[in-house]
Amino acid sequence: MSVNARDFKFQMAAACANAACGTILEMENAKLPRGVAMGTESEGKDNGIDQSGAGRVEAGTPEGNGRAAGAAAVIPAPERAHADTEQGFSLAFENALDAIFWADAATGTIVRVNRAAEELVGRPRSELLGMSQMDLHPADKRELYRAMFEQHARHRIPEPKEAVVAHASGREIPALISPSLTRINGRDIIQGVFRNIEDAIKARQALEAERRKFSALLESTPAFICSLDQSLTVRYANSVFTKQFGTPANRKCHDILCGRPAPCPHCPIERLFDKDSDGEEITRECADARGRIHKVYMKAYTDETGARQALVTGFDITELKFAKMELEAKNTLLNTLLDTIPAPVFFKDASGRYLGCNKAFEEHAGTTREQLTGKTVFDLWPPELAEIYHEADTSLLREPGRQSYEGQMDNPRTGLRDVIFHKATFNNPDGSVGGLLGITVDITERKAMERRIAQQERFVSSILGSLPSNICIVDGQGAIRYTNAAWDRFSGENGGREDYKDWNYFQICEAAARRGDALAHDAAHGIRLVLDGKLDEFRLEYPCNSPEQPRWFSMIARPLDGSDSGRVVIAHNDITERKLAEEAMAQSENRLKDFMNNAKDLIQMVNCEGQFLFVNNEWTRTLGYSEEEALSMRFLDIVHPDRRSHCQDVFMEVISGKNIPLVETVFVAKDGRAIAVEGTVNCRFVNGAPVSTRAIFRDVTERKLMEDALRLSEGRLRTITETAQDAIIMIDEKGNISFWNPAAARMFGYSQEEATGQNLHRLLAPAEFHEAHGKAFASFQKTGEGAAVGKTLELAAMNKNGDRFPIELSLAARRLPRGWGAVGIIRDITERNKAREQLRQAMDDLERSNKELEEFAYVASHDLKEPLRMVVSYMQLLERRYKGQLDEKADKFIGYAVDGAMRMQKLISALLDYSRVGRVNGDFETVDCNALIERIASDLGEAVKEKNARITYSELPEVQAAPALLGQLLQNLVANGLKYCTDPAPHVHVSAERGHGEWVFSVRDNGIGIPPEHHERIFKIFQRLHTRDEFQGTGIGLSVCKKAVEYHHGRIWVESDHGLGSTFFFTIPDREAGS
């Protein structure tokens, strides 16, 4: 179509007006990337063009006018507006953003350019006008461009073309040229709109480089990656995906990842294709048809065509999942078992901080395990207890092993409790001390019984994460034909080759075997078996330690599917974490088993049929059955017949899910002993069904016996205190009365209700003693010690009426939770004091009477001896002179008189000796008893010789004694041993032994013996067991011995029987030991 110049101007003006009103200009560019071509969405955003790609120009601005002119230059505007203005056209042409060249179609000479054209080629307008349009291009490309643009203009092809423009500086500038042919004023004009695409070319090249990098990244990642279209068909998959799931061509995501013909009803992947799901990311676990478990991450995106796609990435976590499940099961079992233990259990790390505890410890400490974790003993317990715990823990961690000691714990509900701590250290996998485990056994009741009658581990590590497989393909001769990126990366990181291609796998294994690696030989042998078709799969786990740490790998060799040349795929997986987890689980199991077998309680597991599944060492030790015997028995076999029905009922309630807080029963040991036990029983359920029961029992036989004894003792004590004639009073740590028996009420006049809670001293002591008692009790409260503790004192007390009377107080301290209290026994000694005074007066009278009697006896015996001696002398004289001169009766009468007088003389002498004991020669000095016996034996030499007797002695001590009295004592005993003996060879032996603060002497003979009924009688004065015809004597000798021993503050007794000899014992205080 041909238009004149005026019409063309009108058309351009109309284009400006239409652009200002929002006229839509569309332009397609098939070659350039999105956003680079002129008039596209990206340019529109940068230069004020709307989303549709249309140029929207702000009216009245130079930029708007320029853009409108450029748009009008590309595509003629429709004839919808008419604006006859030369100025509007010129303004739009000159300020267009793209360079515009007009050239004569016949000559190719440039006839008009705009400002952008000058800037594009770096030449002024004056130089450009008159130039050939082909001179705008480099010389070597002009003919090519001439033919291209002539054809383009001739056939009116609207598609822009890329070309190169020669800049005045010699630089070549890429440009996008839109040529068009029009007729103005009868002349054909070629209009060329040039756009500088130098920056767009650079951006396209950078984008292509980024695409190559992204593709390499997708192939080198250890994760499998694929993209899905809206039909869930795999459109792209990386090599890891292909290796794990095979070729994904036209396969559905759910068929590959989940092994399902249709999507899972709960699968959220389809939600990603909703319009409102931008930015949403879905994570889930899938199990494929092989049973392999994958961790999958899914996210939607929009591709360059505007279509919705889903990106799926993931890892194979099968081994990790099963290891984690097994580890969680072990953790659950351990925690459940610990929570069934009635005794508080706690764990600490090597620094002494709590790691955890069981429910019993939570209740005992008044805290939760969450609040406990990370705390030290100083954060939880009173300072004085925390210091003890810390010192014990430090000692145990310094010298690992076991530790048991008694201490106290502060229970928020019940106050201080007496406990036994049983602790043991546990080790980390590397053998270092990891911390300690402790069990506390509450012995408060046992302690209380002893005072009144005798009272009463793990840590399992989580193993997470897995590393990708290192994969290679080996041919039938062992040559490595392929290695994946993980293989190469692992080799490079560990000092190996980066390229193993064409290396021989068998030769590598054989070289390792020659260095002593036996597993390398096994690996090569297993791979050959797979290549030979003798094995479908070969697996091997082996250590492969790095310089920094020990590591484990698993090798899996399988035939390469579809290979007709005998190839095998070998995958190496890092299983270090799994191995460490297995070791940790084994250690946890060992610790759990060790914990149960070292527990002091009886632990048993029973299935739902009542058959034993497990018993610990304490169970077998207590009941006497071996483990093999126990596992063949039912639990009712060990229950006492009287308790079986009850235990069966409890068992049925437990497996039905009922909670039984405490079970008490009686077991029967193998030897028939009845053993009282108490403990807890719970049931393990799987999927709601009972599987087994777990029970922890404690042998309480001794405690039950002690409780019975305690009840009996308390009854006896109650009877004693209620019937006692003495007042029995107890006071607490504040000095207030806490116990008041009936005798106290009778003695002081206060009832139990009146006295209880009153201050003892202010209630019963006279006012002048209150201050002294208060000071003494303040000291006693802290230490439990005082001048009155453990002693019997005589004090003054006051009764309710204010009467003052003497008492005797026996006081004992008793330890209370918050200090010291006391128990006192009080006796009213008013009458006793009166009796004592009367007794003292009687004793004084008796002492005076005894002294007068002794003096009388001495004087009487002394004064009688002289006239008796005269009677004896004259009777003997009468006998000598007149014997035979009188009749026979007279001789007999004289003989009787002489004999009686002689016996009277001996009796008076003996009585005189008896009265002298202790009064004459009574001073103490050191006496050598050996020399004393030698002298006695010499004095009795005539009797010894006459009776063919022997006097012997053992080594005797030196003692502090009155020499004459001790000599008389020993001589009387030795002489009696010789006299009262009918054996032809009498034998008397003297010996001495050191006792508690005294010497015990013994004089043993082989005489006639003394019947037991006369053992006390023989020491009385004038008492004889024989007639004078049998044995001569006065009956005073042993009385003198007794008086001599008592003078030395000793004792004398005899051990004998008739016809068996006698042994006389007496004691002399060991004054050397006493000093």
Secondary structure as GFF3:
##gff-version 3
##sequence-region A 1 1075
A	DSSP	beta_strand	2	3	.	.	.	ID=ss1
A	DSSP	alpha_helix	5	20	.	.	.	ID=ss2
A	DSSP	alpha_helix	41	47	.	.	.	ID=ss3
A	DSSP	alpha_helix	62	74	.	.	.	ID=ss4
A	DSSP	alpha_helix	86	94	.	.	.	ID=ss5
A	DSSP	beta_strand	99	104	.	.	.	ID=ss6
A	DSSP	beta_strand	110	113	.	.	.	ID=ss7
A	DSSP	alpha_helix	115	121	.	.	.	ID=ss8
A	DSSP	alpha_helix	125	128	.	.	.	ID=ss9
A	DSSP	three_ten_helix	133	136	.	.	.	ID=ss10
A	DSSP	three_ten_helix	139	141	.	.	.	ID=ss11
A	DSSP	alpha_helix	142	154	.	.	.	ID=ss12
A	DSSP	beta_strand	161	166	.	.	.	ID=ss13
A	DSSP	beta_strand	172	184	.	.	.	ID=ss14
A	DSSP	beta_strand	187	196	.	.	.	ID=ss15
A	DSSP	alpha_helix	198	220	.	.	.	ID=ss16
A	DSSP	beta_strand	224	228	.	.	.	ID=ss17
A	DSSP	beta_strand	234	237	.	.	.	ID=ss18
A	DSSP	alpha_helix	239	245	.	.	.	ID=ss19
A	DSSP	alpha_helix	253	257	.	.	.	ID=ss20
A	DSSP	three_ten_helix	269	273	.	.	.	ID=ss21
A	DSSP	three_ten_helix	275	277	.	.	.	ID=ss22
A	DSSP	beta_strand	281	287	.	.	.	ID=ss23
A	DSSP	beta_strand	293	302	.	.	.	ID=ss24
A	DSSP	beta_strand	308	316	.	.	.	ID=ss25
A	DSSP	alpha_helix	318	340	.	.	.	ID=ss26
A	DSSP	beta_strand	345	349	.	.	.	ID=ss27
A	DSSP	beta_strand	354	357	.	.	.	ID=ss28
A	DSSP	alpha_helix	359	365	.	.	.	ID=ss29
A	DSSP	alpha_helix	369	372	.	.	.	ID=ss30
A	DSSP	alpha_helix	377	380	.	.	.	ID=ss31
A	DSSP	alpha_helix	383	398	.	.	.	ID=ss32
A	DSSP	beta_strand	402	411	.	.	.	ID=ss33
A	DSSP	beta_strand	415	427	.	.	.	ID=ss34
A	DSSP	beta_strand	433	442	.	.	.	ID=ss35
A	DSSP	alpha_helix	444	452	.	.	.	ID=ss36
A	DSSP	beta_strand	470	474	.	.	.	ID=ss37
A	DSSP	beta_strand	480	483	.	.	.	ID=ss38
A	DSSP	alpha_helix	485	493	.	.	.	ID=ss39
A	DSSP	alpha_helix	505	514	.	.	.	ID=ss40
A	DSSP	alpha_helix	518	531	.	.	.	ID=ss41
A	DSSP	beta_strand	538	543	.	.	.	ID=ss42
A	DSSP	beta_strand	552	559	.	.	.	ID=ss43
A	DSSP	beta_strand	568	574	.	.	.	ID=ss44
A	DSSP	alpha_helix	576	598	.	.	.	ID=ss45
A	DSSP	beta_strand	602	607	.	.	.	ID=ss46
A	DSSP	beta_strand	612	615	.	.	.	ID=ss47
A	DSSP	alpha_helix	617	623	.	.	.	ID=ss48
A	DSSP	alpha_helix	627	631	.	.	.	ID=ss49
A	DSSP	three_ten_helix	635	638	.	.	.	ID=ss50
A	DSSP	three_ten_helix	641	643	.	.	.	ID=ss51
A	DSSP	alpha_helix	644	655	.	.	.	ID=ss52
A	DSSP	beta_strand	660	668	.	.	.	ID=ss53
A	DSSP	beta_strand	674	686	.	.	.	ID=ss54
A	DSSP	beta_strand	689	699	.	.	.	ID=ss55
A	DSSP	alpha_helix	701	723	.	.	.	ID=ss56
A	DSSP	beta_strand	727	731	.	.	.	ID=ss57
A	DSSP	beta_strand	737	740	.	.	.	ID=ss58
A	DSSP	alpha_helix	742	748	.	.	.	ID=ss59
A	DSSP	alpha_helix	752	755	.	.	.	ID=ss60
A	DSSP	alpha_helix	760	764	.	.	.	ID=ss61
A	DSSP	three_ten_helix	767	769	.	.	.	ID=ss62
A	DSSP	alpha_helix	770	783	.	.	.	ID=ss63
A	DSSP	beta_strand	792	798	.	.	.	ID=ss64
A	DSSP	beta_strand	804	816	.	.	.	ID=ss65
A	DSSP	beta_strand	819	828	.	.	.	ID=ss66
A	DSSP	alpha_helix	830	882	.	.	.	ID=ss67
A	DSSP	alpha_helix	888	916	.	.	.	ID=ss68
A	DSSP	beta_strand	925	928	.	.	.	ID=ss69
A	DSSP	alpha_helix	929	939	.	.	.	ID=ss70
A	DSSP	alpha_helix	941	947	.	.	.	ID=ss71
A	DSSP	beta_strand	950	953	.	.	.	ID=ss72
A	DSSP	beta_strand	958	961	.	.	.	ID=ss73
A	DSSP	alpha_helix	963	979	.	.	.	ID=ss74
A	DSSP	beta_strand	987	994	.	.	.	ID=ss75
A	DSSP	beta_strand	998	1005	.	.	.	ID=ss76
A	DSSP	three_ten_helix	1012	1014	.	.	.	ID=ss77
A	DSSP	three_ten_helix	1017	1019	.	.	.	ID=ss78
A	DSSP	alpha_helix	1037	1047	.	.	.	ID=ss79
A	DSSP	beta_strand	1052	1056	.	.	.	ID=ss80
A	DSSP	beta_strand	1062	1069	.	.	.	ID=ss81
A	DSSP	alpha_helix	1071	1074	.	.	.	ID=ss82
###
